[in-house]
Amino acid sequence: MDNLATRGTRFTNAVTPSPICVPARAAFATGLPVHQCRYWDNSFGYDGRVRGWGHALQEAGVPVEAIGKLHYQDKNLPTGFDVEHVPMHLHKGVGMVWASIRDPLPEKPGKKRMLGEYIGPGHSDYTRYDQSIADLAIRWLMEKGRASARPWCLYVGFVAPHFPLVAPPEFFQLYPLERLRERKLHPVDGHKLHPWNQTHEDFSSNEATLVDEKERCTAIAAYYGLVSWLDHNVGQLLAALNEAGLAETTRVIYSSDHGENLGARGLWGKSNLYRESVDIPMIMAGPDVSPGVCETPVSLLDLSVTILESLGLDSSSVLSGRPGRSLFDIATSPPEPDRIVFSEYHAVGSDTGAFMLRQGRWKYHHYVRFPPELFDLATDPEETRDLARDPAFADVVRSMELALRSICDPEGVDAAAKADQAALIERMGGRGAALELGKAVAAGTPVPTA
């Protein structure tokens, strides 16, 4: 990934539209924020009902295929791919349906801990699945990609880094436990969680499942090892692209669906609005992409426009009404630090909706029924000091809330999400049936089987 960034543009202020897998991927597919496409949580898999960039490519006659994790609803639905190779989708098409029960929150089904029963060096179904994805993608590039006489689009989706925190030994060993950085804002050091996050933590605490400080450090090292495992697989794909003679004619975009708290504030996973969770990597390289760094804030929503324009389509005509903007345009324009980026959360462990707005130096968190948060990223990029209750920043809080309300009505969106989720629970047979369904996937989505 360093090599990819060296020859391309690295977007240092990229965020996800929603800090959880399935809604983020639906927003990526459609180019619409979650409150508009209405794929709210990890039981609302993208089903093609809302037209996306893949459909536009298909209609234009551009071959478009996918290899690996998509986390949509089902492989038999028209989600914008001509072929899906070994796709990972929601378990039985419904996934974490129990997580749609939100107000009040249920008791979490299942007893498995999300971090994994074992943490440390080794192999898991997910790392083996990633290896199969890499092998298949390499073959695709060497055979189908190289042989194609016309432009094509290939999506490759790896799982790692992801729970369970089990990393191939050679990558786990890259991160000695004694060299890991000190914990950040941990509750044992006196940090008090914002009440919205405390509600989530009370619902499902991963930190509480760790045996001791050594296992906590082992979990961090394993996650880092999985990042290096991903880096290894990306490197294999880029090497195959070069060997196939396609490196000089192929644009590559690397990104992710969300971040990872990794123990900061005593939190693990994603599912909150802090930078560890909502910030994502974004790298673009290839023809007409100049090496460098772009600090203008961007989002996964910008990829719809970028993908279409990269393949010669006018996004405004084939996929109108999307708020995104081409990364090619953003990267070649003067920096726009005040460009607004937005994220929202309506999923597992939250009894109300949460909304994040970033503009310039300010990052604002709006929680329905809970007090807001405000951070000054210019002086506090690690988000250690909440300024929302300081009278000196009252005007900033009001200004950011007005900017948020120009995008959506938080209370109205919260009500819409819960109404859709209640309807889903009813279709599944009610609360009891949903909780029973949840036991199969309480700790993650199973890998696809032949």
DANOR-V189673 format. One record per backbone hydrogen bond with DSSP energy under -1.0 kcal/mol. CO is the residue of the C=O (numbers start at 1). NH is the residue of the N-H. If there is no record, write none. Layout:
co:CO nh:NH
co:CO nh:NH
This chain:
co:1 nh:5
co:2 nh:6
co:3 nh:7
co:8 nh:292
co:9 nh:284
co:10 nh:294
co:13 nh:298
co:14 nh:280
co:15 nh:300
co:17 nh:344
co:18 nh:20
co:19 nh:271
co:20 nh:24
co:21 nh:25
co:22 nh:26
co:23 nh:27
co:24 nh:28
co:25 nh:29
co:26 nh:30
co:27 nh:31
co:29 nh:53
co:33 nh:36
co:33 nh:37
co:34 nh:38
co:41 nh:44
co:42 nh:96
co:46 nh:73
co:52 nh:56
co:53 nh:57
co:54 nh:58
co:55 nh:59
co:56 nh:60
co:57 nh:62
co:58 nh:61
co:63 nh:153
co:64 nh:82
co:65 nh:155
co:66 nh:85
co:67 nh:157
co:72 nh:90
co:74 nh:77
co:77 nh:79
co:83 nh:66
co:85 nh:68
co:88 nh:70
co:88 nh:71
co:90 nh:93
co:91 nh:94
co:91 nh:95
co:95 nh:97
co:96 nh:99
co:97 nh:100
co:98 nh:101
co:113 nh:116
co:115 nh:165
co:120 nh:167
co:124 nh:128
co:125 nh:129
co:126 nh:130
co:127 nh:131
co:128 nh:132
co:129 nh:133
co:130 nh:134
co:131 nh:135
co:132 nh:136
co:133 nh:137
co:134 nh:138
co:135 nh:139
co:136 nh:140
co:137 nh:141
co:138 nh:142
co:139 nh:143
co:140 nh:145
co:141 nh:146
co:143 nh:147
co:144 nh:148
co:153 nh:65
co:155 nh:67
co:157 nh:69
co:164 nh:166
co:165 nh:120
co:167 nh:122
co:168 nh:171
co:168 nh:172
co:169 nh:173
co:171 nh:174
co:172 nh:175
co:176 nh:179
co:177 nh:180
co:184 nh:265
co:186 nh:189
co:186 nh:191
co:187 nh:190
co:194 nh:198
co:195 nh:199
co:196 nh:200
co:197 nh:201
co:198 nh:202
co:199 nh:203
co:200 nh:204
co:206 nh:209
co:207 nh:210
co:212 nh:216
co:213 nh:217
co:214 nh:218
co:215 nh:219
co:216 nh:220
co:217 nh:221
co:218 nh:222
co:219 nh:223
co:220 nh:224
co:221 nh:225
co:222 nh:226
co:223 nh:227
co:224 nh:228
co:225 nh:229
co:226 nh:230
co:227 nh:231
co:228 nh:232
co:229 nh:233
co:230 nh:234
co:231 nh:235
co:232 nh:236
co:233 nh:237
co:234 nh:238
co:235 nh:239
co:236 nh:240
co:237 nh:241
co:238 nh:242
co:239 nh:243
co:240 nh:244
co:241 nh:246
co:242 nh:245
co:246 nh:249
co:252 nh:285
co:254 nh:283
co:261 nh:264
co:263 nh:266
co:264 nh:267
co:267 nh:263
co:269 nh:261
co:274 nh:277
co:274 nh:278
co:275 nh:279
co:276 nh:260
co:277 nh:259
co:278 nh:16
co:282 nh:11
co:283 nh:254
co:284 nh:9
co:285 nh:252
co:286 nh:289
co:292 nh:10
co:294 nh:12
co:298 nh:15
co:299 nh:302
co:300 nh:303
co:302 nh:306
co:303 nh:307
co:304 nh:308
co:305 nh:309
co:306 nh:310
co:307 nh:311
co:308 nh:313
co:309 nh:312
co:314 nh:317
co:314 nh:318
co:315 nh:319
co:326 nh:330
co:327 nh:331
co:328 nh:332
co:336 nh:339
co:337 nh:360
co:341 nh:358
co:343 nh:356
co:345 nh:354
co:347 nh:350
co:353 nh:368
co:354 nh:345
co:355 nh:366
co:356 nh:343
co:357 nh:364
co:358 nh:341
co:359 nh:362
co:361 nh:377
co:362 nh:359
co:363 nh:375
co:364 nh:357
co:365 nh:373
co:366 nh:355
co:367 nh:370
co:373 nh:365
co:374 nh:387
co:375 nh:363
co:376 nh:380
co:380 nh:383
co:387 nh:390
co:390 nh:393
co:391 nh:394
co:393 nh:397
co:394 nh:398
co:395 nh:399
co:396 nh:400
co:397 nh:401
co:398 nh:402
co:399 nh:403
co:400 nh:404
co:401 nh:405
co:404 nh:407
co:404 nh:408
co:409 nh:413
co:410 nh:414
co:411 nh:415
co:412 nh:416
co:413 nh:417
co:414 nh:418
co:415 nh:419
co:416 nh:420
co:417 nh:421
co:418 nh:422
co:419 nh:423
co:420 nh:424
co:421 nh:425
co:422 nh:426
co:423 nh:427
co:424 nh:428
co:425 nh:430
co:426 nh:429
co:430 nh:434
co:431 nh:435
co:432 nh:436
co:433 nh:437
co:434 nh:438
co:437 nh:440
co:438 nh:441
co:441 nh:444
